Amino acid sequence: MAGKNHVFLIATLLSLLVSSVVAHGGKQVGVTYDERSLIINGKRELLFSGSIHYPRSTPDMWPELILKAKRGGLNVIQTYVFWNIHEPEQGKFNFEGPYDLVKFIKTIGENGMFATLRLGPFIQAEWNHGGLPYWLREIPDIIFRSDNAPFKHHMEKFVTKIIDMMKEEKLFASQGGPIILSQIENEYNSVQLAYKNLGVSYIQWAGNMALGLNTGVPWVMCKQKDAPGPVINTCNGRHCGDTFTGPNKPNKPSLWTENWTAQFRVFGDPPSQRSAEDTAFSVARWFSKNGSLVNYYMYHGGTNFDRTAASFVTTRYYDEAPLDEYGLQREPKWGHLKDLHRALNLCKKALLWGNPNVQKLSADVEARFYEQPGTKVCAAFLASNNSKEAETVKFRGQEYFLPARSISILPDCKTVVYNTMTVVSQHNSRNFVKSRKTNKLEWNMYSETIPAQLQVDSSLPKELYNLTKDKTDYVWFTTTINVDRRDMNERKRINPVLRVASLGHAMVAFVNGEFIGSAHGSQIEKSFVLQHSVDLKPGINFVTLLGTLVGLPDSGAYMEHRYAGPRGVSILGLNTGTLDLTSNGWGHQVGLSGETAKLFTKEGGGKVTWTKVQKAGPPVTWYKTHFDAPEGKSPLAVRMTGMNKGMIWINGKSIGRYWMTYVSPLGEPTQSEYHIPRSYLKPTDNLMVIFEEEEANPEKIEILTVNRDTICSYVTEYHPPSVKSWERKNNKFTPVVDNAKPAAHLKCPNQKKIIAVQFASFGDPLGTCGDYAVGTCHSPVSKQVVEEHCLGKTSCDIPIDKGLFAGKKDDCPGISKTLAVQVKCSTKDPKRSAN
């Protein structure tokens, strides 16, 4: 015990030493911390961070994504490190193209931002196998994430390699680089009890191993109350301002590593939502209660290309983030959070150096404020926890109106510059537009040969994970049965039934080469039972099953002991009773013949004969078409109407799994459109190849351009003015306009201009962006006023002024006025565009 404590003490002291600020030419360089915040290059900082994962976008997208994050008020980008893409085979590494971690971190630094590196190397992240490479499962005697010598050996080896790469490129803040934090392990408390004492000793080992790597920046462990020594325990969740029990030592700051901007989706899910207002409330709450760093998970979710998604996770990832899957700004979430960051920065000096205080203003309202005695530095947060009713309260002799469940921010303890519930920023809606250049696709098809009798290599069906080794989603299983005529039921319409009980994830069944049916599990319950009637013939019958995976698991204890695939096969309804085929002797073929031949490439596709699609193709069929790059520079997608389940390739690169027939409880596919990166395309003659598991017809597939050119505003006369109306200059909080008033603010993306006002109503309009309607009160000059202020401009401001819309006469006295506006942006001339 004494020896362990001695080692721990050395590691702790070493970490404190290397994390200390070092003077370089009179300038302090490095990262330390105290109970208030991280101290970067000698300065306390408020940190607004966003998760952007480099392999979930393409390298050509990285600069723009990072720049949009910076414009949104962020100063940190957070990413995981994905072990299984970097070391897919033991000892063979890949850091090229979308896996170029060094380039991604350098791009962050080039944009003047900090970086957080979450090494894991278990990351969960709804990523295949939680980021762990498959080959780890085959290491003798290994137990993942435990005090297990084989696992610790390989974990330390990979983590050390990544740290050494970062050091070699001088990417840590202690070297003048952008990385200010690193993370080891990931939410281990959720599984720690399953490992008992081996879990306790493992997490202590992991923390001390990381400390010994001498990065010169602090280490964190998320959701880990017993984070060792100087390792900072952090919070993950939606409302850490209310759920976080605090750092495990008084000298550590409160850091929030995951504020979930929505919810990841799995196939079968309905749309997931988290409002901009709720997200903003949670962040304001956090900073009002001594928080100094928040990270939005995700700020840009992106795309799970190829087979990188975990079990049943959709190809689209966190599309409801401030930057959507295509990198477009989702409003009002992006803008409302940008305004929040500006408001909090106006409070920066008080938050980082002031003394905290709390004052109860009513049963449901409290004021949290920070001030420096003897100075005018003061910032206050007025928080209403009443989720149903608005309330007016008095603070320091002045009355303040608070909408239900909202927080108002007062950077001088007097002036409201922001309220979490009143959205001043614009709204938008996403449009999928059928490409004019690719509106006629000609399809050809090639059907997989359905194996009837593979060489028997096992009495039982083998396990799917072990067979595929994360190289493919597919395995063929075959067996034969000899049926005597006397076994057949002679009554019409009473056929035998094939029953397959499987541990997951999906299956397509054939008997004598004929499609019988399919079945699948779910993310919650992977197991399922396939049952379909079959036509057997006297003599030898061939049973063929195509077992399918939809990603490897990404969470939970003892992941190395998870299994999938058929566990019981039987024929019911024979005269002789139920026939158990489970131990009948099985042959196996890993992968599809088309995968082996690489039919998804130009070269591979030339090895087989394709036929023109005339009607719906049979199950297990490949389809291909050629198309030119769509017009413009907007992001692209393909809508998979008419298809069922399978995989898509563009010019030989997989853009991920699709699944149109697994509908949500709302009766719609969880995901219909799939991202095609522009960088995957050539100007002409692009190859799209689809593998489809079931009967389908590709004729209705559409290639789409994607935009958010429909922008809106919805502002009441009681909204606070834009937070841009104030600034802090020379440590003084001052207005930048003479008379700050509420207004509607509209700005087109990408320097486009407003070409049409599609809706405008000053009164009590109803609805949301893309679906507004006139209410009982409406100014007839609303559209005219908006057109005068906005038409032909890239951006415009419309004052919320009764005189502007109603003159001297108010036709709706007693009604609080709202202005709702919807406009269309385009590069076209507004004079030539129809409304």
BELKA-V162572 format. One record per residue. N is the residue number from 1. SS is DSSP state (H for helix, E for strand, C for the rest). NEAR is the number of other ideal C-beta (glycine too) atoms within 8 Angstrom. D_LAST is the distance of its C-alpha to the last C-alpha in Angstrom with 1 decimal. Layout:
N,SS,NEAR,D_LAST + N,SS,NEAR,D_LAST
//
This chain:
1,C,4,78.1 + 2,H,5,79.2 + 3,H,6,78.2 + 4,H,7,74.7 + 5,H,8,74.4 + 6,H,8,75.7 + 7,H,9,73.1 + 8,H,12,70.3 + 9,H,8,71.5 + 10,H,8,71.6 + 11,H,12,68.1 + 12,H,12,66.8 + 13,H,8,68.6 + 14,H,11,67.4 + 15,H,12,63.8 + 16,H,9,64.1 + 17,H,7,65.7 + 18,H,10,63.0 + 19,C,13,60.1 + 20,C,8,61.5 + 21,C,11,60.0 + 22,E,9,61.8 + 23,E,8,62.1 + 24,E,8,61.1 + 25,C,4,61.9 + 26,C,4,61.7 + 27,E,7,58.2 + 28,E,9,58.1 + 29,E,12,56.6 + 30,C,13,56.2 + 31,E,16,55.1 + 32,E,10,57.2 + 33,E,11,56.3 + 34,C,9,57.7 + 35,C,7,56.9 + 36,C,8,53.8 + 37,C,13,51.9 + 38,E,16,52.1 + 39,E,12,53.7 + 40,E,10,52.2 + 41,C,10,54.1 + 42,C,6,55.8 + 43,E,6,52.8 + 44,E,10,51.5 + 45,C,11,47.9 + 46,C,12,45.0 + 47,E,12,43.5 + 48,E,12,40.0 + 49,E,15,40.0 + 50,E,16,37.8 + 51,E,14,38.9 + 52,E,18,37.6 + 53,C,12,39.8 + 54,H,12,40.3 + 55,H,10,40.8 + 56,H,12,37.6 + 57,C,15,35.5 + 58,C,9,36.3 + 59,H,10,38.0 + 60,H,8,35.1 + 61,H,11,33.0 + 62,H,14,35.7 + 63,H,9,35.1 + 64,H,8,31.4 + 65,H,13,32.1 + 66,H,14,34.9 + 67,H,9,32.9 + 68,H,12,30.1 + 69,H,15,32.9 + 70,H,12,34.4 + 71,H,7,31.2 + 72,C,14,31.0 + 73,C,12,34.4 + 74,C,14,36.7 + 75,C,10,40.0 + 76,E,15,41.5 + 77,E,16,40.5 + 78,E,13,42.6 + 79,E,13,43.4 + 80,E,11,45.9 + 81,C,14,48.2 + 82,C,13,48.2 + 83,H,13,51.8 + 84,H,14,51.3 + 85,H,9,49.0 + 86,H,13,51.3 + 87,C,12,54.5 + 88,C,9,53.7 + 89,E,7,57.3 + 90,C,6,60.1 + 91,C,5,60.8 + 92,E,7,57.9 + 93,C,7,55.1 + 94,C,9,51.6 + 95,C,9,49.7 + 96,C,5,47.5 + 97,H,5,43.8 + 98,H,9,41.8 + 99,H,12,45.2 + 100,C,11,46.0 + 101,H,12,46.6 + 102,H,11,48.1 + 103,H,9,45.1 + 104,H,12,42.8 + 105,H,16,45.0 + 106,H,10,45.2 + 107,H,11,41.5 + 108,H,13,41.4 + 109,H,12,44.1 + 110,H,6,42.5 + 111,C,10,39.5 + 112,C,5,41.9 + 113,C,14,41.8 + 114,E,14,44.6 + 115,E,15,45.1 + 116,E,16,46.7 + 117,E,13,48.4 + 118,E,13,49.0 + 119,E,13,51.7 + 120,E,13,52.7 + 121,C,11,53.6 + 122,C,11,52.8 + 123,C,14,49.2 + 124,C,11,47.9 + 125,C,11,44.1 + 126,C,10,43.3 + 127,E,16,44.6 + 128,H,13,47.0 + 129,H,14,50.5 + 130,H,14,49.5 + 131,H,17,49.8 + 132,C,12,53.4 + 133,C,12,54.4 + 134,H,12,55.7 + 135,H,9,59.0 + 136,H,12,60.0 + 137,H,8,60.6 + 138,H,5,63.3 + 139,C,10,65.3 + 140,C,4,68.6 + 141,C,6,69.0 + 142,C,11,65.6 + 143,C,10,64.0 + 144,C,12,60.5 + 145,C,12,60.0 + 146,C,10,63.6 + 147,C,10,66.8 + 148,C,12,67.4 + 149,H,5,68.9 + 150,H,10,67.0 + 151,H,14,63.6 + 152,H,12,64.3 + 153,H,8,65.7 + 154,H,10,62.5 + 155,H,10,60.2 + 156,H,9,62.1 + 157,H,8,62.2 + 158,H,12,58.4 + 159,H,14,57.6 + 160,H,9,60.1 + 161,H,9,58.6 + 162,H,12,55.1 + 163,H,12,56.6 + 164,H,8,58.7 + 165,H,11,55.6 + 166,H,15,53.9 + 167,H,11,57.0 + 168,H,6,57.6 + 169,C,10,54.1 + 170,C,8,54.8 + 171,C,14,51.7 + 172,E,12,53.3 + 173,H,16,52.8 + 174,H,13,56.6 + 175,H,10,56.4 + 176,C,7,53.5 + 177,C,12,50.9 + 178,C,11,47.8 + 179,E,16,49.3 + 180,E,13,50.3 + 181,E,13,50.9 + 182,E,15,52.1 + 183,E,15,52.3 + 184,E,14,55.0 + 185,C,13,54.8 + 186,C,10,51.9 + 187,C,10,52.1 + 188,H,15,55.7 + 189,H,8,56.7 + 190,H,7,54.8 + 191,C,11,57.4 + 192,H,10,60.3 + 193,H,6,62.4 + 194,H,8,62.5 + 195,H,13,64.5 + 196,C,7,66.9 + 197,H,7,69.0 + 198,H,11,67.6 + 199,H,15,64.2 + 200,H,10,65.6 + 201,H,9,67.5 + 202,H,15,64.6 + 203,H,16,62.1 + 204,H,11,64.8 + 205,H,10,65.5 + 206,H,13,61.8 + 207,H,16,61.3 + 208,H,13,64.5 + 209,H,12,63.9 + 210,H,13,60.6 + 211,H,15,62.3 + 212,C,8,64.9 + 213,C,9,62.3 + 214,C,6,62.3 + 215,C,13,58.6 + 216,C,12,58.9 + 217,C,14,55.9 + 218,E,14,56.0 + 219,E,16,55.6 + 220,E,15,53.8 + 221,E,17,54.1 + 222,E,13,51.3 + 223,C,12,52.4 + 224,C,14,56.1 + 225,C,8,58.2 + 226,C,9,61.3 + 227,C,12,59.8 + 228,C,11,63.0 + 229,C,10,64.1 + 230,C,11,61.5 + 231,C,15,58.8 + 232,E,14,56.0 + 233,E,14,55.0 + 234,E,12,51.2 + 235,E,13,48.9 + 236,E,12,46.2 + 237,E,10,44.1 + 238,C,8,41.2 + 239,C,8,43.1 + 240,H,14,45.9 + 241,H,11,46.2 + 242,H,6,47.8 + 243,H,8,49.3 + 244,C,10,50.9 + 245,C,4,54.6 + 246,C,5,54.8 + 247,C,10,56.4 + 248,C,8,59.9 + 249,C,5,61.5 + 250,C,5,61.1 + 251,C,6,60.5 + 252,C,12,57.4 + 253,C,13,53.8 + 254,E,14,51.2 + 255,E,13,48.8 + 256,E,15,45.9 + 257,E,14,45.5 + 258,E,11,42.9 + 259,E,15,40.3 + 260,E,10,38.4 + 261,C,14,34.7 + 262,C,11,34.2 + 263,C,7,36.6 + 264,C,11,37.2 + 265,C,13,36.5 + 266,E,12,38.9 + 267,C,13,38.2 + 268,C,10,38.1 + 269,C,10,36.5 + 270,C,7,33.4 + 271,C,8,30.8 + 272,C,10,32.5 + 273,C,6,31.0 + 274,C,11,32.2 + 275,C,6,30.2 + 276,H,10,29.7 + 277,H,11,31.5 + 278,H,9,34.5 + 279,H,15,34.8 + 280,H,12,34.7 + 281,H,13,37.3 + 282,H,13,39.6 + 283,H,13,39.5 + 284,H,15,40.0 + 285,H,14,42.9 + 286,H,14,44.4 + 287,H,14,44.6 + 288,H,10,45.8 + 289,C,9,48.7 + 290,C,6,50.0 + 291,E,12,47.7 + 292,E,16,47.1 + 293,E,15,45.2 + 294,E,12,42.4 + 295,E,14,41.0 + 296,E,15,37.8 + 297,E,13,38.6 + 298,E,14,36.3 + 299,E,15,34.0 + 300,E,17,32.8 + 301,C,12,34.2 + 302,C,12,33.3 + 303,E,13,34.7 + 304,C,15,38.1 + 305,C,12,38.6 + 306,C,8,41.3 + 307,C,11,43.7 + 308,C,10,43.5 + 309,E,15,42.2 + 310,C,15,44.9 + 311,C,13,45.8 + 312,C,12,42.8 + 313,E,15,40.4 + 314,C,13,36.9 + 315,C,14,36.0 + 316,E,13,33.0 + 317,C,16,34.7 + 318,C,12,33.5 + 319,C,10,29.8 + 320,C,13,29.1 + 321,C,15,30.7 + 322,C,13,28.9 + 323,E,14,28.3 + 324,C,14,27.3 + 325,C,10,29.1 + 326,C,8,27.1 + 327,C,12,27.7 + 328,C,12,24.2 + 329,E,13,24.2 + 330,C,13,23.9 + 331,C,12,22.6 + 332,C,10,23.9 + 333,H,13,27.2 + 334,H,14,27.4 + 335,H,11,26.4 + 336,H,15,28.4 + 337,H,16,31.4 + 338,H,12,31.0 + 339,H,14,31.1 + 340,H,15,34.2 + 341,H,12,36.0 + 342,H,12,35.5 + 343,H,13,36.9 + 344,H,15,39.8 + 345,H,10,40.6 + 346,H,15,40.9 + 347,C,13,43.6 + 348,H,10,45.2 + 349,H,11,48.5 + 350,H,15,49.2 + 351,H,13,48.4 + 352,H,12,50.6 + 353,H,8,53.5 + 354,C,13,53.4 + 355,E,7,55.5 + 356,E,8,53.7 + 357,E,8,54.0 + 358,E,7,52.8 + 359,E,8,52.7 + 360,E,6,52.1 + 361,C,10,49.9 + 362,C,7,49.8 + 363,C,3,50.4 + 364,C,7,47.1 + 365,E,15,46.3 + 366,E,10,48.0 + 367,E,12,47.8 + 368,E,12,48.6 + 369,E,13,49.2 + 370,E,13,50.8 + 371,E,13,52.6 + 372,C,11,55.3 + 373,C,5,58.2 + 374,C,3,59.0 + 375,C,6,55.6 + 376,C,4,52.2 + 377,C,11,50.7 + 378,E,12,49.2 + 379,E,17,46.2 + 380,E,12,45.5 + 381,E,15,43.6 + 382,E,15,43.3 + 383,E,13,42.8 + 384,E,14,42.3 + 385,C,8,43.5 + 386,C,11,42.6 + 387,C,5,40.0 + 388,C,4,39.2 + 389,C,5,39.3 + 390,C,9,38.4 + 391,E,12,41.3 + 392,E,7,42.3 + 393,E,11,45.2 + 394,E,7,47.4 + 395,E,11,48.1 + 396,C,5,50.4 + 397,C,4,50.2 + 398,E,7,46.4 + 399,E,6,44.1 + 400,E,11,41.3 + 401,E,8,38.7 + 402,E,14,38.3 + 403,C,10,35.7 + 404,C,12,37.4 + 405,C,9,38.5 + 406,C,14,37.3 + 407,E,13,38.9 + 408,E,13,38.4 + 409,E,17,39.5 + 410,E,13,41.4 + 411,C,13,42.5 + 412,C,9,44.9 + 413,C,9,45.9 + 414,C,6,44.2 + 415,C,8,40.5 + 416,E,9,37.8 + 417,E,13,35.5 + 418,E,12,34.1 + 419,E,12,34.2 + 420,C,12,33.8 + 421,C,10,32.0 + 422,C,11,29.4 + 423,C,10,26.7 + 424,C,13,25.4 + 425,C,12,23.8 + 426,C,13,20.2 + 427,E,13,19.4 + 428,E,12,17.5 + 429,E,9,17.3 + 430,E,10,18.4 + 431,E,9,16.7 + 432,E,10,19.0 + 433,E,8,17.5 + 434,E,8,19.9 + 435,C,13,21.2 + 436,C,7,20.7 + 437,C,9,24.3 + 438,C,10,26.1 + 439,C,7,24.8 + 440,C,4,28.3 + 441,C,10,31.1 + 442,C,7,34.7 + 443,C,11,37.0 + 444,E,11,40.7 + 445,E,13,43.0 + 446,E,13,46.5 + 447,E,9,48.2 + 448,C,10,50.5 + 449,C,5,54.1 + 450,C,8,55.0 + 451,C,10,58.4 + 452,C,8,61.0 + 453,C,7,64.0 + 454,C,9,63.8 + 455,C,4,67.1 + 456,E,8,68.2 + 457,E,6,68.3 + 458,E,9,68.4 + 459,C,6,69.7 + 460,C,7,66.6 + 461,C,13,62.9 + 462,C,11,62.3 + 463,C,8,59.9 + 464,H,13,56.4 + 465,H,15,56.0 + 466,H,7,59.4 + 467,H,11,58.7 + 468,H,14,55.2 + 469,C,8,56.1 + 470,C,12,52.4 + 471,C,6,52.1 + 472,C,9,50.3 + 473,C,9,48.8 + 474,E,13,51.0 + 475,E,15,54.6 + 476,E,13,56.2 + 477,E,13,59.0 + 478,E,16,61.4 + 479,E,12,64.5 + 480,E,10,66.5 + 481,E,12,68.2 + 482,E,7,71.0 + 483,E,12,70.6 + 484,C,7,73.6 + 485,H,6,73.1 + 486,H,5,74.9 + 487,H,8,72.2 + 488,C,12,69.5 + 489,C,9,68.7 + 490,C,3,69.5 + 491,C,5,67.4 + 492,C,3,64.1 + 493,C,4,60.8 + 494,C,6,62.5 + 495,C,10,61.7 + 496,E,12,62.6 + 497,E,11,60.0 + 498,E,16,59.2 + 499,E,12,58.8 + 500,E,14,57.8 + 501,E,9,57.8 + 502,E,16,55.9 + 503,C,9,55.4 + 504,C,13,52.0 + 505,C,12,49.4 + 506,E,15,48.5 + 507,E,15,50.3 + 508,E,14,50.1 + 509,E,16,53.3 + 510,E,15,55.0 + 511,E,14,58.3 + 512,C,9,59.9 + 513,C,8,56.7 + 514,E,7,54.6 + 515,E,10,51.7 + 516,E,10,52.7 + 517,E,8,49.9 + 518,E,11,48.4 + 519,E,11,48.3 + 520,E,11,47.3 + 521,C,11,47.9 + 522,C,9,45.6 + 523,C,9,45.4 + 524,C,3,47.4 + 525,C,6,49.8 + 526,C,11,50.3 + 527,C,9,53.0 + 528,E,12,52.4 + 529,E,9,54.3 + 530,E,13,53.4 + 531,E,8,55.0 + 532,E,9,54.6 + 533,E,8,56.9 + 534,E,11,58.5 + 535,C,8,60.4 + 536,C,11,63.6 + 537,C,7,66.2 + 538,C,6,70.0 + 539,E,6,70.9 + 540,E,6,68.9 + 541,E,12,65.3 + 542,E,12,62.9 + 543,E,14,60.7 + 544,E,14,58.0 + 545,E,15,55.6 + 546,E,14,52.8 + 547,E,16,52.7 + 548,E,12,49.5 + 549,C,14,48.8 + 550,C,13,45.5 + 551,C,13,46.6 + 552,C,12,49.7 + 553,C,11,50.2 + 554,C,15,49.2 + 555,C,8,51.0 + 556,C,7,54.1 + 557,C,7,57.8 + 558,C,9,59.8 + 559,H,13,56.9 + 560,H,9,59.5 + 561,H,5,60.7 + 562,C,10,57.5 + 563,C,8,57.6 + 564,C,13,55.5 + 565,C,15,56.1 + 566,E,13,58.2 + 567,E,8,61.1 + 568,E,9,62.3 + 569,E,15,62.1 + 570,E,11,63.8 + 571,E,14,64.0 + 572,E,8,64.3 + 573,E,8,65.7 + 574,E,13,68.5 + 575,C,7,71.8 + 576,C,5,73.5 + 577,E,5,71.0 + 578,E,7,68.4 + 579,E,9,68.7 + 580,E,9,67.9 + 581,C,11,66.6 + 582,C,10,66.0 + 583,C,7,69.2 + 584,C,11,69.2 + 585,C,8,68.9 + 586,E,14,65.5 + 587,E,14,64.2 + 588,E,14,61.2 + 589,E,9,58.8 + 590,E,9,56.6 + 591,C,11,53.2 + 592,C,10,51.7 + 593,H,8,53.2 + 594,H,11,49.7 + 595,H,10,49.6 + 596,H,7,53.0 + 597,C,9,52.0 + 598,C,9,48.7 + 599,C,15,46.7 + 600,C,11,43.6 + 601,C,10,44.5 + 602,H,7,44.7 + 603,H,7,48.5 + 604,H,10,49.0 + 605,H,13,46.8 + 606,C,6,49.0 + 607,C,7,52.0 + 608,C,8,51.0 + 609,C,4,49.9 + 610,C,9,46.4 + 611,E,7,45.4 + 612,E,8,42.1 + 613,C,12,40.3 + 614,C,3,40.6 + 615,C,5,40.1 + 616,C,6,40.4 + 617,E,13,42.8 + 618,C,8,45.8 + 619,C,11,46.2 + 620,C,12,46.9 + 621,E,13,45.0 + 622,E,13,43.5 + 623,E,13,40.3 + 624,E,15,39.0 + 625,E,11,36.3 + 626,E,8,35.2 + 627,E,10,31.8 + 628,C,9,30.5 + 629,C,10,28.8 + 630,C,11,25.0 + 631,C,6,22.7 + 632,C,5,21.9 + 633,C,3,23.8 + 634,C,7,22.1 + 635,E,10,24.6 + 636,E,15,25.4 + 637,E,13,26.5 + 638,E,14,28.0 + 639,E,12,27.4 + 640,C,12,30.8 + 641,C,9,30.0 + 642,C,9,33.2 + 643,C,13,35.5 + 644,C,11,38.0 + 645,E,13,39.7 + 646,E,11,40.7 + 647,E,11,40.0 + 648,E,14,37.5 + 649,E,14,38.6 + 650,E,13,36.6 + 651,C,9,38.9 + 652,C,9,41.8 + 653,E,9,40.4 + 654,E,10,39.8 + 655,E,16,36.5 + 656,E,15,38.1 + 657,E,11,38.9 + 658,E,13,36.4 + 659,E,12,37.1 + 660,C,11,34.7 + 661,C,8,37.3 + 662,C,10,38.3 + 663,E,9,35.8 + 664,C,11,35.4 + 665,C,4,36.5 + 666,C,7,32.9 + 667,C,5,33.3 + 668,C,7,31.0 + 669,E,10,32.3 + 670,C,14,32.8 + 671,C,12,31.1 + 672,C,8,29.1 + 673,E,12,27.7 + 674,E,14,30.2 + 675,E,13,29.8 + 676,E,12,30.6 + 677,C,14,31.4 + 678,H,10,30.3 + 679,H,8,33.8 + 680,H,11,35.2 + 681,C,12,33.6 + 682,C,7,34.8 + 683,C,5,32.5 + 684,C,6,33.6 + 685,C,6,35.7 + 686,E,13,35.2 + 687,E,14,37.4 + 688,E,13,36.2 + 689,E,12,39.1 + 690,E,13,39.0 + 691,E,13,42.1 + 692,E,16,41.6 + 693,C,13,44.3 + 694,C,11,43.7 + 695,C,8,42.7 + 696,E,11,39.1 + 697,C,9,36.8 + 698,H,15,34.5 + 699,H,7,32.5 + 700,H,7,29.5 + 701,C,12,29.4 + 702,E,10,26.1 + 703,E,14,25.7 + 704,E,13,22.6 + 705,E,12,21.0 + 706,E,14,20.4 + 707,E,10,18.1 + 708,E,14,17.2 + 709,E,11,14.0 + 710,E,14,12.6 + 711,E,16,14.3 + 712,E,16,15.2 + 713,E,13,17.8 + 714,E,12,20.0 + 715,E,11,22.7 + 716,E,11,25.2 + 717,C,9,27.3 + 718,C,7,30.3 + 719,C,10,29.0 + 720,C,12,31.1 + 721,C,12,29.7 + 722,C,10,28.9 + 723,H,13,32.1 + 724,H,7,31.4 + 725,H,10,32.6 + 726,E,14,36.2 + 727,E,7,38.4 + 728,E,12,42.1 + 729,E,6,43.9 + 730,C,3,47.6 + 731,C,6,48.0 + 732,E,6,46.4 + 733,E,9,43.3 + 734,E,8,41.3 + 735,E,7,37.9 + 736,C,7,35.8 + 737,C,7,33.9 + 738,C,3,35.6 + 739,C,4,33.9 + 740,C,8,32.2 + 741,C,8,29.6 + 742,C,12,27.0 + 743,E,11,23.5 + 744,E,11,20.3 + 745,E,12,20.3 + 746,E,15,17.5 + 747,E,8,18.2 + 748,C,13,16.6 + 749,H,10,19.1 + 750,H,4,20.9 + 751,H,5,19.9 + 752,C,10,16.2 + 753,E,12,13.8 + 754,E,16,10.9 + 755,E,12,8.0 + 756,E,11,5.2 + 757,E,14,6.7 + 758,E,8,6.3 + 759,E,10,9.6 + 760,E,13,12.3 + 761,E,13,15.6 + 762,E,12,19.0 + 763,E,15,21.7 + 764,C,12,22.7 + 765,C,14,19.6 + 766,E,7,20.5 + 767,C,7,19.8 + 768,C,7,19.1 + 769,C,12,16.4 + 770,C,8,14.3 + 771,C,6,15.7 + 772,C,13,15.4 + 773,E,7,16.3 + 774,C,7,17.3 + 775,C,10,21.1 + 776,C,7,23.8 + 777,C,9,23.0 + 778,E,12,19.8 + 779,C,11,19.2 + 780,C,4,17.1 + 781,C,7,16.3 + 782,H,14,15.0 + 783,H,9,11.3 + 784,H,7,12.8 + 785,H,14,15.4 + 786,H,13,13.4 + 787,H,10,11.2 + 788,H,7,14.7 + 789,H,8,16.1 + 790,H,14,13.8 + 791,C,10,11.2 + 792,C,7,12.8 + 793,C,8,15.5 + 794,C,8,17.1 + 795,E,8,18.1 + 796,E,9,18.2 + 797,E,9,20.2 + 798,E,14,19.5 + 799,E,8,22.8 + 800,C,13,23.6 + 801,C,7,25.0 + 802,H,8,25.5 + 803,H,7,26.2 + 804,H,7,22.8 + 805,H,12,21.0 + 806,H,11,23.8 + 807,C,4,26.0 + 808,C,4,29.6 + 809,C,5,29.0 + 810,C,6,28.2 + 811,C,7,27.3 + 812,C,10,27.9 + 813,C,5,31.1 + 814,C,3,32.7 + 815,C,9,29.4 + 816,C,7,28.7 + 817,C,14,25.2 + 818,E,12,22.6 + 819,E,17,19.2 + 820,E,13,16.8 + 821,E,15,13.6 + 822,E,14,11.3 + 823,E,14,9.3 + 824,E,11,8.7 + 825,E,12,11.4 + 826,E,9,12.2 + 827,C,4,14.8 + 828,C,7,12.5 + 829,C,6,12.1 + 830,H,11,9.0 + 831,H,4,9.9 + 832,H,5,9.7 + 833,C,11,6.5 + 834,C,3,3.8 + 835,C,5,0.0
//
